[in-house]
Amino acid sequence: MENRFSQNTIKDLRRRGHNVTVEADWSLGRMTAASINNKILKAAANPRFMQGYAIGR
């Protein structure tokens, strides 16, 4: 995640067991994420630097 997030947020995510890597501000782009929880598909895309899509079935 970008360093623009607060240190409390980063610390809390790590406490919850997430493997967090912190990068420079505005350095990440073209990212997508998807997850399934209780048979519900959730997806997101960051269109930074170009179009972004999050599709699932």
Beta strands, then each sheet from edge to edge (+ up, - down):
strand 1: 32-37
strand 2: 40-45
sheet 1: 1+ 2-
end
